[in-house]
Amino acid sequence: MTDERQRDGTSGADNAVDQPLGDAMVSMRNVSRAFDNRTVVRDVNLTVTAGTILGVIGPSGAGKTTTIRMLTGALAPTSGEVKVLGQRPTSFSRRTRERIGYMPQLFALYPDLTAGENVDFVASLFGLLLWRRRRRVQQVLKLVQLWDARKTRAGRLSGGMQRRLELACALVHGPTLLILDEPTAGIDPLLRVTVWEELHRLRDAGKTLLVTTQYVHEAEECDQVALIAHGRLIALAPPAELRRSATGGDVIEVETTDMFDGSNLESLPGVLAIRQVEARRLRVTVDHAATKLPAVVDAIGAAGGDVASAREVRLTFDEVFAELVARAGEEDDPAADVAADTEPETAA
């Protein structure tokens, strides 16, 4: 018989094997995955701690979906060890599966059922009683702005609406760990903001979220960011640290009224790098912008320059990602990664 905790959409925590080690909800140790001798995920080491949002960022074909499928047990790693909630995904217990919400990249619901019926069916699989099921179905459909379309067959929904329906199904049973494969793909910008607000609320309520996205700017929404390119984890850090890693420090952009040779600043204490962007504009990397910006302006004036403007600039995450990828270097054939990361679901 289904116990009361399962009826409420949660699972008991009395079985020690279901518990993560320490506060690690997900761990990957030296994990690789190959298809037909093509390695698409390479020697990944990764830990996701409880109550955080980890964003897995990378372009299409980078290896994100293959990584997710290993975390859900759909694929076994070729080498290395994967643990999710303290268990190997390929041998999850029923209780552990009930603690996970998963949103796949491709639409996997029933096209002949309505939006409401799909969410209700998923909720019933997790043992939610009728009264709670009705309330949760209404809550999650309103969250993803599909309540008015609850009686529309899923197969007739637009691509973006289907993505929102998948998200509603992943959320309906109140999982401890959410694994979301590109949840904002195909969703309009305003709704994307609403989705991220809900993900933050879930994080603040103690949930753990692993979110993949090819929208690099969404790194700002995450507590930790894993940058993946061509199957390799090239960086793992909070967003602010990734920026400093890409630039080597804080960046000050200075525009002068006349042409100025930035090399005059090389001997200034705290200056780490100088890049002449244009004849009258340069970017100076310093150890601490708040204290060094006045010193840079004074040094330019002392060297005969006239500063028109000076400000600290923050690289966009597109720029950060491009810089880190370039720094890591491209050692493998990109075409192999793209082909393998789009293998059919039956690949093993």
C-alpha positions as CSV (number, residue, x, y, z in Angstrom):
1,M,0.0,0.0,0.0
2,T,1.2,3.5,-0.8
3,D,2.1,5.3,2.5
4,E,1.0,8.9,3.3
5,R,4.4,10.3,2.4
6,Q,4.1,8.9,-1.1
7,R,0.5,10.2,-1.4
8,D,1.8,13.7,-0.7
9,G,4.3,13.3,-3.5
10,T,7.3,12.9,-1.3
11,S,9.2,9.8,-0.3
12,G,10.5,8.5,3.0
13,A,14.2,9.0,3.9
14,D,14.6,6.1,6.3
15,N,16.5,3.9,3.9
16,A,20.1,4.9,4.1
17,V,21.0,3.7,0.6
18,D,18.6,6.4,-0.8
19,Q,20.5,9.2,0.9
20,P,23.3,11.1,-0.8
21,L,26.8,11.1,0.8
22,G,27.1,14.3,2.9
23,D,25.2,17.0,1.0
24,A,26.2,15.7,-2.5
25,M,22.9,15.0,-4.3
26,V,24.7,14.2,-7.6
27,S,28.3,13.1,-8.1
28,M,30.3,12.1,-11.2
29,R,33.8,10.7,-10.9
30,N,36.0,10.4,-14.0
31,V,32.9,9.7,-16.2
32,S,33.1,9.1,-19.9
33,R,30.6,7.9,-22.5
34,A,31.4,6.7,-26.0
35,F,29.2,5.7,-29.0
36,D,30.8,3.6,-31.7
37,N,34.3,4.4,-30.4
38,R,33.5,8.1,-30.4
39,T,33.8,9.6,-26.9
40,V,31.2,12.3,-26.3
41,V,31.6,12.8,-22.6
42,R,35.1,12.9,-21.4
43,D,36.4,12.3,-17.9
44,V,33.8,14.5,-16.1
45,N,34.1,15.2,-12.4
46,L,31.1,16.9,-11.0
47,T,29.3,17.4,-7.7
48,V,25.9,19.0,-7.1
49,T,25.2,19.9,-3.5
50,A,21.8,20.0,-1.8
51,G,19.7,23.2,-2.2
52,T,21.5,24.6,-5.2
53,I,20.9,25.2,-8.9
54,L,23.6,23.8,-11.1
55,G,23.5,25.1,-14.7
56,V,25.0,22.9,-17.3
57,I,25.8,25.3,-20.1
58,G,27.0,24.6,-23.6
59,P,26.0,24.7,-27.3
60,S,23.9,22.1,-29.0
61,G,25.8,18.9,-29.3
62,A,28.2,19.6,-26.5
63,G,27.3,16.5,-24.5
64,K,24.7,17.9,-22.1
65,T,21.9,15.5,-23.0
66,T,24.2,12.5,-22.9
67,T,25.3,13.6,-19.4
68,I,21.7,13.9,-18.3
69,R,20.7,10.5,-19.6
70,M,23.5,9.0,-17.6
71,L,22.2,10.7,-14.5
72,T,18.7,9.3,-15.1
73,G,19.9,5.8,-15.8
74,A,18.9,5.8,-19.4
75,L,22.6,5.3,-20.3
76,A,25.4,3.7,-18.4
77,P,28.8,5.4,-18.4
78,T,31.5,3.7,-20.5
79,S,33.8,4.4,-17.6
80,G,33.7,6.2,-14.2
81,E,31.1,6.3,-11.5
82,V,27.8,8.1,-11.3
83,K,25.8,8.5,-8.1
84,V,22.4,10.3,-7.7
85,L,20.9,10.5,-4.3
86,G,23.5,7.9,-3.2
87,Q,22.6,5.3,-5.8
88,R,23.8,4.3,-9.2
89,P,21.2,5.5,-11.7
90,T,21.1,2.2,-13.6
91,S,19.9,0.5,-10.3
92,F,17.6,3.1,-8.8
93,S,15.1,1.9,-6.2
94,R,11.5,2.9,-6.6
95,R,11.8,5.2,-3.7
96,T,14.7,7.0,-5.2
97,R,13.0,7.4,-8.5
98,E,10.0,9.0,-6.7
99,R,12.4,11.7,-5.3
100,I,13.4,12.8,-8.8
101,G,11.6,15.0,-11.3
102,Y,12.9,14.7,-14.8
103,M,12.1,16.8,-17.9
104,P,13.5,15.3,-21.1
105,Q,14.7,17.3,-24.0
106,L,12.2,15.8,-26.4
107,F,8.4,15.6,-25.9
108,A,7.6,12.3,-24.3
109,L,4.0,12.7,-23.1
110,Y,0.7,11.3,-24.5
111,P,-0.4,13.3,-27.5
112,D,-4.0,12.0,-27.4
113,L,-4.5,13.1,-23.7
114,T,-5.3,16.7,-22.8
115,A,-2.8,18.8,-21.0
116,G,-4.6,18.4,-17.8
117,E,-5.0,14.6,-18.2
118,N,-1.2,14.2,-18.8
119,V,-0.3,16.1,-15.6
120,D,-3.0,14.2,-13.7
121,F,-1.7,10.9,-15.0
122,V,1.9,11.6,-14.0
123,A,0.7,12.7,-10.5
124,S,-1.3,9.5,-10.1
125,L,1.9,7.5,-10.9
126,F,3.5,9.0,-7.9
127,G,0.6,8.1,-5.6
128,L,-1.0,11.5,-5.1
129,L,-4.6,11.2,-3.8
130,L,-7.4,12.6,-5.8
131,W,-8.0,15.8,-3.7
132,R,-4.3,16.7,-3.7
133,R,-3.9,15.7,-7.3
134,R,-6.5,18.1,-8.5
135,R,-4.9,20.9,-6.5
136,R,-1.4,20.2,-7.7
137,V,-2.5,19.9,-11.4
138,Q,-4.2,23.3,-11.2
139,Q,-1.1,24.8,-9.5
140,V,1.5,23.6,-11.9
141,L,-0.6,24.3,-15.0
142,K,-1.2,27.9,-13.8
143,L,2.5,28.2,-13.1
144,V,3.4,27.4,-16.7
145,Q,0.4,29.3,-18.0
146,L,-1.4,26.3,-19.5
147,W,-4.5,26.3,-17.3
148,D,-6.6,27.8,-20.1
149,A,-5.3,25.0,-22.4
150,R,-5.9,22.2,-19.9
151,K,-8.6,20.6,-22.1
152,T,-6.5,20.8,-25.3
153,R,-4.9,17.6,-26.5
154,A,-1.1,17.6,-26.0
155,G,-0.5,16.7,-29.6
156,R,-2.2,20.0,-30.7
157,L,-0.2,22.2,-28.5
158,S,2.6,24.3,-30.0
159,G,6.2,23.3,-29.4
160,G,6.7,25.9,-26.7
161,M,3.5,24.9,-24.9
162,Q,4.6,21.2,-25.0
163,R,7.8,22.2,-23.3
164,R,5.8,23.9,-20.6
165,L,3.6,20.9,-20.2
166,E,6.7,18.7,-19.7
167,L,7.9,21.1,-17.0
168,A,4.5,20.9,-15.2
169,C,4.7,17.1,-15.2
170,A,8.2,17.2,-13.8
171,L,7.1,19.5,-10.9
172,V,3.7,17.9,-10.0
173,H,4.9,15.4,-7.4
174,G,7.2,17.8,-5.5
175,P,10.5,16.0,-6.1
176,T,13.6,16.5,-4.0
177,L,15.9,16.6,-7.1
178,L,14.9,18.2,-10.4
179,I,16.8,17.3,-13.6
180,L,15.6,19.6,-16.4
181,D,17.0,19.2,-19.9
182,E,16.6,22.6,-21.6
183,P,13.4,23.6,-19.8
184,T,13.3,27.1,-21.4
185,A,13.9,26.0,-25.0
186,G,11.2,27.4,-27.3
187,I,9.6,29.5,-24.5
188,D,9.1,33.2,-25.0
189,P,11.3,35.5,-23.0
190,L,8.6,36.7,-20.5
191,L,7.6,33.2,-19.6
192,R,11.3,32.2,-19.3
193,V,11.5,34.8,-16.5
194,T,8.5,33.2,-14.8
195,V,10.1,29.7,-15.1
196,W,13.3,30.9,-13.6
197,E,11.5,32.6,-10.7
198,E,9.8,29.3,-9.9
199,L,13.2,27.4,-10.1
200,H,14.6,30.0,-7.6
201,R,11.6,29.5,-5.3
202,L,12.1,25.7,-5.4
203,R,15.8,26.2,-4.6
204,D,15.0,28.5,-1.7
205,A,12.6,25.8,-0.5
206,G,15.5,23.3,-0.3
207,K,15.1,21.6,-3.6
208,T,18.2,20.7,-5.7
209,L,18.1,21.5,-9.5
210,L,20.3,20.5,-12.4
211,V,19.4,22.5,-15.4
212,T,20.9,22.3,-18.9
213,T,20.6,25.1,-21.3
214,Q,22.1,26.4,-24.5
215,Y,21.1,30.0,-23.6
216,V,24.5,31.0,-22.1
217,H,23.2,34.1,-20.4
218,E,21.0,31.9,-18.2
219,A,24.2,31.1,-16.3
220,E,23.4,34.2,-14.2
221,E,20.4,32.4,-12.8
222,C,22.4,29.5,-11.3
223,D,24.4,29.1,-8.1
224,Q,27.1,27.0,-9.9
225,V,27.8,26.8,-13.6
226,A,29.3,23.8,-15.5
227,L,30.6,24.9,-18.9
228,I,30.7,22.0,-21.3
229,A,32.3,22.1,-24.8
230,H,32.9,19.0,-27.0
231,G,32.1,16.7,-24.2
232,R,34.6,18.1,-21.7
233,L,33.9,20.0,-18.5
234,I,36.0,23.1,-19.1
235,A,34.9,25.2,-16.1
236,L,32.9,24.7,-12.9
237,A,32.3,27.7,-10.6
238,P,29.8,30.3,-9.5
239,P,29.0,32.9,-12.2
240,A,31.1,35.7,-10.7
241,E,34.1,33.4,-10.5
242,L,33.7,32.3,-14.1
243,R,33.8,35.9,-15.2
244,R,37.1,36.6,-13.3
245,S,38.5,33.3,-14.6
246,A,37.8,34.4,-18.2
247,T,39.2,37.9,-17.8
248,G,41.9,37.2,-15.2
249,G,40.5,40.0,-12.9
250,D,38.1,43.0,-13.1
251,V,37.9,44.9,-16.4
252,I,37.9,48.7,-16.7
253,E,37.1,50.3,-20.1
254,V,38.6,53.7,-20.8
255,E,37.8,56.0,-23.6
256,T,40.1,58.9,-24.3
257,T,39.5,62.1,-26.3
258,D,42.6,61.5,-28.5
259,M,44.6,58.4,-29.4
260,F,46.4,57.0,-26.4
261,D,49.0,54.3,-26.1
262,G,47.8,51.9,-23.3
263,S,51.2,50.4,-22.9
264,N,52.0,53.4,-20.7
265,L,49.9,51.7,-17.9
266,E,51.9,48.5,-17.8
267,S,54.0,49.5,-14.8
268,L,51.0,50.6,-12.8
269,P,50.5,48.4,-9.6
270,G,47.5,46.2,-9.9
271,V,47.3,46.3,-13.7
272,L,47.2,42.7,-15.0
273,A,46.6,43.2,-18.7
274,I,45.9,45.9,-21.3
275,R,44.0,45.5,-24.6
276,Q,43.7,48.3,-27.1
277,V,40.1,47.9,-28.4
278,E,40.2,50.9,-30.7
279,A,42.5,53.9,-31.1
280,R,40.8,55.8,-28.4
281,R,39.4,52.9,-26.3
282,L,41.2,50.4,-24.3
283,R,40.3,47.7,-21.7
284,V,42.5,47.4,-18.6
285,T,42.3,44.2,-16.5
286,V,43.1,45.0,-12.8
287,D,43.0,43.1,-9.6
288,H,40.3,45.2,-8.1
289,A,38.3,47.7,-10.1
290,A,36.9,49.8,-7.3
291,T,40.3,50.9,-6.1
292,K,42.2,50.8,-9.3
293,L,39.8,52.8,-11.6
294,P,40.9,56.2,-10.1
295,A,44.5,55.2,-10.3
296,V,44.2,54.2,-14.0
297,V,42.5,57.6,-14.8
298,D,45.2,59.5,-12.9
299,A,48.0,57.5,-14.7
300,I,46.5,58.3,-18.1
301,G,46.3,62.0,-17.2
302,A,49.9,62.0,-15.9
303,A,51.0,60.5,-19.3
304,G,49.4,63.3,-21.2
305,G,46.1,61.6,-22.0
306,D,42.6,63.0,-21.6
307,V,40.0,60.6,-20.3
308,A,36.5,61.0,-21.8
309,S,34.9,58.2,-19.8
310,A,36.0,55.3,-17.6
311,R,33.9,52.5,-16.1
312,E,34.0,48.9,-14.9
313,V,32.6,46.5,-17.5
314,R,31.3,43.0,-17.1
315,L,31.7,40.5,-19.9
316,T,28.5,38.9,-21.1
317,F,28.4,35.2,-20.5
318,D,28.5,34.7,-24.3
319,E,31.9,36.4,-24.1
320,V,32.9,34.5,-21.0
321,F,32.0,31.2,-22.6
322,A,33.8,32.0,-25.8
323,E,37.0,33.0,-23.9
324,L,37.0,29.9,-21.8
325,V,36.4,27.6,-24.7
326,A,39.2,29.3,-26.7
327,R,41.5,29.0,-23.7
328,A,40.7,25.3,-23.2
329,G,41.5,24.6,-26.9
330,E,39.8,22.3,-29.3
331,E,41.6,19.0,-29.1
332,D,38.9,16.8,-30.7
333,D,36.7,16.6,-33.7
334,P,33.5,18.6,-33.0
335,A,31.5,16.6,-35.6
336,A,32.0,13.4,-33.5
337,D,30.4,15.1,-30.5
338,V,27.4,16.4,-32.4
339,A,26.7,13.1,-34.0
340,A,27.0,11.1,-30.8
341,D,25.1,13.5,-28.6
342,T,22.1,13.1,-30.8
343,E,22.1,9.3,-30.7
344,P,18.6,7.7,-30.6
345,E,17.1,7.0,-27.2
346,T,17.8,3.3,-27.6
347,A,21.5,3.7,-27.6
348,A,23.2,1.9,-24.8
